[in-house]
Amino acid sequence: MTPSVPARHAPRAGTLVIGYGNPGRQDDGLGPACARRVAALALPGVRAETGYQLTVEDALTLTEFDRAVFVDAALHGDAPFFVAPVRPDEGCAVGSHSLSPEAVVTLANTLYAAEIDAYVIGIRGYRFGEFEEALSPGAMANLDHAVAYIKEWLRRDGAPRTLLA
C-alpha cells in the first residue's frame, strides 16, 4: 500500500493575523488586543483572529492565506516589539493543546503541503502575574507601536523588516 501524499493547496492571496494569549492575565492579552485593533483597520485582504493559544486547527486555517502573522506578548526583550520569520521545524514539539508558531506552520506544510510566509511579532509586556483584564501602561504604548508597524507593513504589502524594535 502506497502512503497518500497530501495535495498541494494553493493559498489564497491575503494575510491572516492571529493574536493569541489570555486577556484575563494582564499583558498576556497583548496578542488578542493587537488582532482586534488590526481587524478594526479593515485592511483589504487581511483577516484577524484571536485565541487563547495556537491549536492544530490553525494549521488548516493557514492554508487559506499566503501569509500569516502570529502576535503574542513577549516576556523578555527590548521594547516595543520584535519581528522574526517563522520557519517550519520538523523537530518542534507538536502536542494536542498549545502549539508554537513553528509547529502550526510545520503542520500546515506537512499535512496540507501549504507553504506559508509566516512571521511572529512579540510585543513586550511587563505584568503577567495577576488575574486582571487590563494592559499595563508600558504594554499599551508598545501595542500602539506594534499596530502602527503592522498597519504600514500590510498596507505596502511587502515583506516586513525583520527587526528587534
Secondary structure, DSSP 8 states (H G I E B T S, - for coil): ------------S-EEEEEES-TTBGGGGHHHHHHHHHHHHT-TTEEEEEESSB-THHHHHHTT-SEEEEEEEESSSSSSEEEEEE---TTS---SS-B-HHHHHHHHHHHH----EEEEEEEE----SS-BS---HHHHHHHHHHHHHHHHHHHHTS----EE-
